[in-house]
């Protein structure tokens, strides 16, 4: 049962690491700037992907809102934390 969490932990870790690399390379400094940068990245890349995949699969729009909302909030918080460390 615990093996089900391994891919999710790996994916979340890779997402945060790549977000940190982007924040450093772009030169984002401060929590608010990091949060805004991550918000934009999550809306464009994560929410956009959920819209395409869920619509193609014929899933209800509520699923897209839930999936996208989770990713947007999680990445925005991660961006704020990473940005504050800069």
N, C-alpha and C positions, 0 to 999 in steps of 0.2 A: 504493500500500500504506500509506503514512504517513497518508493521509486517514482511515483506519479509526480512528486514535487520537484524532482531533480531537473527536468527540462525547464520548468518554470523559473527555478532559481538561477539556472545558467542564463536563460534569456534575459531576466531582469538584471543580472550582473553585467552581462555584455552591453545591454542598453545603457546602463549607468556609466560604465567605463567609456563607451563611445561618446556619450553626452559630455563627459568630463574632458575628453580629448578635444572635442569640438569647441567647448567653452574656452579652453586654454588657447587653442589655435586662432580662434576669432578674436580673442582678447577681451572677453566679457569679464567685468569686475563688479562685485556686489551682488547681494542676494536678490534684489528686485530685477536687476539686469539679467541675472541667471535664470530667474523664474520666467521672465518675459521671453527670453531666447528659447527656453525649453517649451514654453507654451506654444510658440509659433512652430517649432519643429514637430511637436506632438500633433498639432492640428493638421499640419500639412502631410506628414508622413504616416502617423499612426491612425488618426481618424479617417484620413483619406483612404487608407488601405481597408479599414473596417467598412466604410461605405461601399467600396467596390466589391469586396468579398461577400458581405452580407446580402447586398442587393442581388448579386449574381446567384447566390445560393437560395434566394427567395425567402430569407428570414425576415421577420417583422422589423419595422423601423425601431421599435423599442430595444431590440437586441443591439442594434448599431449604436444607439444613444448610450446604453449601459457600457458596452465595450469601449467606445470612444471616450466616454466620460471618465472611466477608470484610468485609461492610459494618459489622458490629458492631466488629470489631477496628480497621478503618480510622477509623471515626468516633470511637471511644474514644480512640485515639491523637491524632487531630486535636483533640478536646475537651481532652485533657490539655495539649497544647501551647498552645492558645488560652487556656485557663484559667490557665496559668502566666504568660502575658503580662499578665494583668490585675492 
